Each structure stands twice: as C-alpha cells, then as structure tokens.
Amino acid sequence: MNSAQRSHGGVDAANESIKRTKILLLGTRRSGKTSILQVLFKDLPAKQTFYLEPTMRVTRHAFDTIIPLEIWDCPGNVTADTLGSPLSDFSTVIFVIDIRDFYQQPVAKLVEFVVAAFQANQTVDFEVFVHKAEKLQEDDKYENFRQVHERVIDRLADDWPEFEQVPLNFHLTSVYDHTLQDAFSRVVHKVIDSLPYLEGLLNVFCSNTSCPKAFLFDIRSKLYIATDASPVDQATHNLCCDYLQMLNSFGPLYKSNATSNPRTAIFSPTQAISPDEPSSTPTISSSSSLPSSPPKPIVFPSAAASLTPSQPGTTLTYHLITPHLALLALLPTTVYEMRRGLVEWNVVWFREGVREIWDVEKQRSVADSITT
C-alpha cells in the first residue's frame, strides 16, 4: 500500500522488521480523526487543529510503547471495500463522531463498519469516540452523548438484530482537555497482552511505598500504559498529564551527564541518546598505561512536586523507566521525605521489571514478523 507513514518516538514506520498491532481510526469528514492523532502524537496545540486539512487518503502512523502499534487514519469516504486491507487485520476499530453532527449519516456508517468488522473478526474491540465535547454546555454534552449511544444501539437492533449484543464502548472526548488521553489509554490497554504483569508491578510498588496511585505514562503522548488496581480518579489523571506536559516543556533545557549506556542514558524527559551518537567523553587506548576509570553509574532523570504545603501533604513524583516511559506516582510527603531511599529502591526494581517486559514484547514482535 502506498499510504504515507509517520512515526512517534523517532521510530521508522517503514521498518517492516517488527509486526505492529493495528488500530483503525474511522469517522465522517471533519469529525476530528486527524486532530486526535496530531494532538496526541505530534504535540499540536489544540487551537491549531482548526487549520488541519481533511484527510484524503489512508495514512499510517507508527506508535511504539510497550508494544509496537500502527494507527490507520482514514478519510471520511472510506468503506470496508476501499480500505486496502481486510478488517480482520485490525485488533481495534475506533469510530469518531462529532457530537454536534446530524446523527443519521455517522450512525449509519458506524453500524455498517460494526457489522463488517465483527463478521471479519469476532474478537475485535470496537470503540466510539463522541468527539468535540467542548462545543456544548455541560448538560447538553451528556444529553447528546446519551442520544448517540441510544441511536447506535437502536439502529443495530432494527437493521442487524443478530449484532445487537455486540460490545461497543463509548467515550466522551475533546482535544481541549485530558479526556482524549484517558479514552485512548483505555483503548491501548486492550491490545497489550502483558498489561496484567505491568499492573502487578505497579501494585507491588504502591504496596511497598504507601502510594495511593501510580501510572506508567508514555512521555510524548501522555497516554498511561498501565496503572495500579485502584480506580482512576479524573482529577488525579489530569494532574499527572499537566505535570508531564510541564516536564516535556522544560526538560529539553537540561541534560544529564550520564553517558555510560546509550540505551538508557537520557538528556531530558523527552530525548533519548541515540545508540549511533558518538560519545563526547574521551576514550583511553588499550595500549595506554593509564588505568581505565570505572564506568559512571547510570543517571535516570527524576522530579518531584509538593501538591499541598500543609502536613501531611502529597508529593507527585516522576521517574524515567525507559527512554519513552515514565512512572508518575502520588506519595505521602512524609514517606517521600523520610523514606526516600525505600522509594528509590522500589523504583529500581520496578524499572527492571518493566524493561524485561519491554524486551520480551520486542522479541515477540520480531519473531511474529518473521513467521508471518
């Protein structure tokens, strides 16, 4: 297929040496599909999405996190026959509906793809983003969301009663707040086979450090790849996203002196050292009589911010886990100040666990690409 390819995190999307889990992004014209991808993966300010051109052809976007993903952005007039790839190739289908749109056309198109997708693959996850929620008042927003949900279910029951019980997940989203990150995070969770192991590591971390809530975030997109077993509070999630955005904005102004391991040494929370980049540290020839100095310990960037000045307060902490993933955790200030060594020790073990899972998933993706 000759569609353009773009990448996230500096990964070449044209590299076919790994097998990517595919996510299909559908919707009517001007529903906000491209805006979603640009805001999430290209750091486009929400106010500039108004100037984006409509998508004219299928475009593939590579997104690498714990597993490699490939997101297909489709024009509004695409059909199952003109898609260029069978629907059975996709693990997840996301359909975007403008919350202000006349519902008849998008609902009919949605039902058409629901039927086609489940006929091709009964295990596919189908997600509906009721988008551009910022355009309506609070009461109208939830009323329109309810109407979209009811009309889709009624249309399925009337036209395709055998698909009436198909599981559809509806999300209210907007590029002007963090509801988009929350909804897309929940979509990504369903395609990560190792998610229970990541959640288990977070549960152990929270138990050992008296942490009420912890997230494993993708740094650039601000999607949380996993979280612990406690419910996700919207205010806490928004706080973590804002803190990560602040670090992304100011992180490039600083750099670490760690050059021991190009795979793990980090300049900033958003920039990893390339394995091909020459080190600025002078090297000593093996024939030199001078003793070689021991390697410097690897430095992983971390940060913390106190949320409440009073005691006992809460501290939000940031620890880099991989070049693209970070642990954000809420800790009691007393625990962070008096038992910081214990917290750091648990972070080290959490990092080791995540990196092992990361390596296994990468090896499996390469092996799957060879077998297919």
For each residue, the residues with C-beta under 8 A, 3 or more apart:
1: 58 84 85
2:
3: 57 58 59 60 72 84
4: 57 59 60
5: 13 14 59 60 61 62
6: 13 59 60 61 62
7: 10 11 12 13 61 62 64
8: 11 41 61 62 63 64 220 221
9: 63 64 220 323 324
10: 7 272
11: 7 8 15 62 64 68
12: 7 15 62
13: 5 6 7 60 61 62 70
14: 5
15: 11 12 18
16: 369
17: 366 369
18: 15 68 362 365 366 368 369
19: 68 365 366 368 369 372
20: 62 68 69 70 365
21: 67 68 69 70 91 191
22: 69 70 71 72 85 89 90 91
23: 69 70 71 72 90 91 92 93 94 187 191
24: 72 74 83 87 90 92 93 94
25: 33 36 37 71 72 73 74 94 96
26: 33 74 78 93 94 95 96 109 113
27: 31 32 33 74 76 95 96 97 98 106 129 131
28: 31 76 97 98 101 105 106 109
29: 54 75 76 77
30: 54 76 98
31: 27 28 76 96 97 98 101 106 131 132
32: 27 35 36 49 96 98 131 132 175
33: 25 26 27 36 37 55 73 74 96
34: 37 38 52 54 55 73
35: 32 38 39 44 49 52 175
36: 25 32 33 39 40 96 129 131 173 175 180 184
37: 25 33 34 40 41 42 61 71 73
38: 34 35 41 42 44 49 52
39: 35 36 42 43 44 45 46 49 175 180
40: 36 37 180 181 184 221 222 223
41: 8 37 38 61 63 220 221
42: 37 38 39
43: 39 220 248
44: 35 38 39 48 49 52
45: 39 48 49
46: 39 49 175 176
47: 50
48: 44 45 51 52
49: 32 35 38 39 44 45 46 52 175
50: 47
51: 48
52: 34 35 38 44 48 49
53: 56
54: 29 30 34 75 76
55: 33 34 59 73 74 75 76
56: 53 75
57: 3 4 75
58: 1 3 72 73 74 75 78 83 84
59: 3 4 5 6 55 72 73
60: 3 4 5 6 13 70 71 72 73
61: 5 6 7 8 13 37 41 70 71 72 73
62: 5 6 7 8 11 12 13 20 68 69 70
63: 8 9 41 68 69 70 71 221
64: 7 8 9 11 68 69 324
65: 69 188 218 223 225 324 325
66: 192 194 198 225 325 357 358 361
67: 21 191 192 193 194 361 365
68: 11 18 19 20 21 62 63 64 362 365
69: 20 21 22 23 62 63 64 65 188 191
70: 13 20 21 22 23 60 61 62 63
71: 22 23 25 37 60 61 63
72: 3 22 23 24 25 58 59 60 61 85 90
73: 25 33 34 37 55 58 59 60 61
74: 24 25 26 27 33 55 58 78 83
75: 29 54 55 56 57 58 78
76: 27 28 29 30 31 54 55
77: 29
78: 26 58 74 75 82 83
79: 82 83 112
80: 83 87 112 113 116 117
81:
82: 78 79
83: 24 58 74 78 79 80 87
84: 1 3 58
85: 1 22 72 89 90
86: 89 120
87: 24 80 83 90 93 113 116 117 120 121 124
88: 120 121
89: 22 85 86
90: 22 23 24 72 85 87 93 117 121 124
91: 21 22 23 124 125 190 191
92: 23 24 124 125 126 127 187 190 191
93: 23 24 26 87 90 113 117 124 125 126 127
94: 23 24 25 26 127 128 129 187
95: 26 27 109 110 113 126 127 128 129
96: 25 26 27 31 32 33 36 129 131
97: 27 28 31 101 103 106 107 110 128 129 130 131 148
98: 27 28 30 31 32 101 106 131 132
99: 130 131 132 133 135 136 141 144 145 148 172
100: 132 135 136 144
101: 28 31 97 98 105 106
102: 105 106
103: 97 106 107 147 148 151
104: 107 108
105: 28 101 102 108 109
106: 27 28 31 97 98 101 102 103 109 110
107: 97 103 104 110 111 148 151 152 155
108: 104 105 111 112 155
109: 26 28 95 105 106 112 113
110: 95 97 106 107 113 114 128 152
111: 107 108 114 115 152 155 156 159 160
112: 79 80 108 109 115 116
113: 26 80 87 93 95 109 110 116 117
114: 110 111 117 118 126 156 163 166 168
115: 111 112 118 119 160 163
116: 80 87 112 113 119 120
117: 80 87 90 93 113 114 120 121 124 126
118: 114 115 121 122 124 126 163 166
119: 115 116
120: 86 87 88 116 117 124
121: 87 88 90 117 118 124
122: 118
123:
124: 87 90 91 92 93 117 118 120 121
125: 91 92 93 169 187 190 191
126: 92 93 95 114 117 118 166 167 168 169
127: 92 93 94 95 168 169 171 183 187
128: 94 95 97 110 148 152 168 169 170 171
129: 27 36 94 95 96 97 171 173 180 183
130: 97 99 133 144 145 148 170 171 172 173
131: 27 31 32 36 96 97 98 99 173 174
132: 31 32 98 99 100 135 174
133: 99 130 136 141 145 172 173 174 179
134: 174 175 176 177
135: 99 100 132
136: 99 100 133 140 141 144
137: 140 141
138: 141 142
139: 142 143
140: 136 137 143 144
141: 99 133 136 137 138 144 145 172
142: 138 139 145 146 172
143: 139 140 146 147
144: 99 100 130 136 140 141 147 148
145: 99 130 133 141 142 148 149 170 172
146: 142 143 149 150
147: 103 143 144 150 151
148: 97 99 103 107 128 130 144 145 151 152 170
149: 145 146 152 153 170
150: 146 147 153 154
151: 103 107 147 148 154 155
152: 107 110 111 128 148 149 155 156 168
153: 149 150 156 157 164 168
154: 150 151 157 158
155: 107 108 111 151 152 158 159
156: 111 114 152 153 159 160 161 163 164 166
157: 153 154 160 161 164
158: 154 155 161
159: 111 155 156
160: 111 115 156 157 163 164
161: 156 157 158 164
162:
163: 114 115 118 156 160 166
164: 153 156 157 160 161
165:
166: 114 118 126 156 163
167: 126
168: 114 126 127 128 152 153
169: 125 126 127 128 186
170: 128 130 145 148 149
171: 127 128 129 130 179 182 183 186
172: 99 130 133 141 142 145 179 183
173: 36 129 130 131 133 179 180 183
174: 131 132 133 134 177 179 180
175: 32 35 36 39 46 49 134 180
176: 46 134
177: 134 174 180 238
178: 181 182 222 237 238 241
179: 133 171 172 173 174 182 183
180: 36 39 40 129 173 174 175 177 183 184
181: 40 178 184 185 221 222 223 224 237 241
182: 171 178 179 185 186 232 234 237
183: 127 129 171 172 173 179 180 186 187
184: 36 40 180 181 187 188 221 223
185: 181 182 188 189 223 224 225
186: 169 171 182 183 189 190
187: 23 92 94 125 127 183 184 190 191
188: 65 69 184 185 191 192 223 225
189: 185 186 192 195 225 226
190: 91 92 125 186 187
191: 21 23 67 69 91 92 125 187 188
192: 66 67 188 189 195 198 225 226
193: 67
194: 66 67 197 198 357 360 361
195: 189 192 198 199 226
196: 199 200
197: 194 200 201 353 357
198: 66 192 194 195 201 202 216 225 226 354 357
199: 195 196 202 203 226 227 228 229
200: 196 197 203 204
201: 197 198 204 205 350 353 354
202: 198 199 205 206 214 215 216 226 227 228 350
203: 199 200 206 207 228 229
204: 200 201 207 208 346 350
205: 201 202 208 209 211 214 228 327 329 346 347 350
206: 202 203 209 210 211 212 213 214 228 230 329
207: 203 204
208: 204 205 342 346
209: 205 206 329 331 335 339 342 343 346
210: 206 331 332 335
211: 205 206 214 228 329 330 331
212: 206 230 330
213: 206 227 228 230 233 236 329 330
214: 202 205 206 211 227 228 327 328 329 330
215: 202 224 226 227 237 240 327 328 329
216: 198 202 224 225 226 227 321 325 326 327 354
217: 222 223 224 225 240 244 325 326 327 328
218: 65 221 222 223 224 225 324 325
219: 222 244 248 269 270 324 325 326
220: 8 9 41 43 248 270 324
221: 8 40 41 63 181 184 218
222: 40 178 181 217 218 219 241 244 245
223: 40 65 181 184 185 188 217 218
224: 181 185 215 216 217 218 227 237 240
225: 65 66 185 188 189 192 198 216 217 218 325
226: 189 192 195 198 199 202 215 216
227: 199 202 213 214 215 216 224 230 232
228: 199 202 203 205 206 211 213 214
229: 199 203
230: 206 212 213 227
231:
232: 182 227 236 237
233: 213 236 237
234: 182 237 238
235: 238 239
236: 213 232 233 239 240 330
237: 178 181 182 215 224 232 233 234 240 241
238: 177 178 234 235 241 242
239: 235 236 242 243 307 316
240: 215 217 224 236 237 243 244 316 328
241: 178 181 222 237 238 244 245
242: 238 239 245 246
243: 239 240 246 247 305 316 318 328
244: 217 219 222 240 241 247 248 269 318 326 328
245: 222 241 242 248 249
246: 242 243 249 250
247: 243 244 250 251 269 270 303 318
248: 43 219 220 244 245 251 269 270
249: 245 246
250: 246 247 253 254
251: 247 248 254 268 269 270 271 301
252: 267 268 270 271
253: 250 268
254: 250 251 267 268
255: 267 268
256: 265 266 267 268 299 301
257: 296 299
258: 261 264 265 266 296 297 298 299
259: 262 265 273 279 280 281 296
260: 265 295 296 297 298
261: 258 264 265 298
262: 259 265 273 274 275 277 279
263: 275 323
264: 258 261 298 300 322 323
265: 256 258 259 260 261 262 273 298 299
266: 256 258 269 271 272 273 299 300 301 320 323
267: 252 254 255 256 271 272 273
268: 251 252 253 254 255 256 271 301
269: 219 244 247 248 251 266 301 303 318 320 326
270: 219 220 247 248 251 252
271: 251 252 266 267 268
272: 10 266 267 323 324
273: 259 262 265 266 267 277
274: 262 277
275: 262 263
276:
277: 262 273 274
278:
279: 259 262 283
280: 259
281: 259
282:
283: 279
284: 288 290 292
285: 288
286:
287:
288: 284 285
289:
290: 284
291:
292: 284
293:
294:
295: 260
296: 257 258 259 260 299
297: 258 260
298: 258 260 261 264 265
299: 256 257 258 265 266 296
300: 264 266 319 320 321 351
301: 251 256 266 268 269 318 319 320
302: 317 318 319 320 347
303: 247 269 317 318
304: 315 316 317 318 336
305: 243 315 316
306: 309 313 314 315 333
307: 239 313 314 315 316 330
308: 313 314 333
309: 306 313
310: 313
311: 333 334
312: 332 333 334
313: 306 307 308 309 310 332 333
314: 306 307 308 330 331 332 333
315: 304 305 306 307 330 331 332 333 336 337
316: 239 240 243 304 305 307 328 329 330 331
317: 302 303 304 327 328 329 330 331 336 343
318: 243 244 247 269 301 302 303 304 326 327 328
319: 300 301 302 326 327 329 347 351
320: 266 269 300 301 302 323 325 326 327
321: 216 300 325 326 327 350 351 354 355
322: 264 325 351 354 355 358
323: 9 263 264 266 272 320
324: 9 64 65 218 219 220 272
325: 65 66 216 217 218 219 225 320 321 322 354 358
326: 216 217 219 244 269 318 319 320 321
327: 205 214 215 216 217 317 318 319 320 321 347 350 351
328: 214 215 217 240 243 244 316 317 318
329: 205 206 209 211 213 214 215 316 317 319
330: 211 212 213 214 236 307 314 315 316 317
331: 209 210 211 314 315 316 317 335 336 343
332: 210 312 313 314 315 335 336
333: 306 308 311 312 313 314 315 336 337
334: 311 312 337 338
335: 209 210 331 332 338 339 342 343
336: 304 315 317 331 332 333 339 340 343
337: 315 333 334 340
338: 334 335
339: 209 335 336 342 343
340: 336 337 343 344
341: 344 345
342: 208 209 335 339 345 346
343: 209 317 331 335 336 339 340 346 347
344: 340 341 347 348
345: 341 342 348 349
346: 204 205 208 209 342 343 349 350
347: 205 302 319 327 343 344 350 351
348: 344 345 351 352
349: 345 346 352 353
350: 201 202 204 205 321 327 346 347 353 354
351: 300 319 321 322 327 347 348 354 355
352: 348 349 355 356
353: 197 201 349 350 356 357
354: 198 201 216 321 322 325 350 351 357 358
355: 321 322 351 352 358 359
356: 352 353 359 360
357: 66 194 197 198 353 354 360 361
358: 66 322 325 354 355 361 362
359: 355 356 362 363
360: 194 356 357 363 364
361: 66 67 194 357 358 364 365
362: 18 68 358 359 365 366
363: 359 360 366 367
364: 360 361 367 368
365: 18 19 20 67 68 361 362 368 369
366: 17 18 19 362 363 369 370
367: 363 364 370 371
368: 18 19 364 365 371 372
369: 16 17 18 19 365 366 372
370: 366 367
371: 367 368
372: 19 368 369
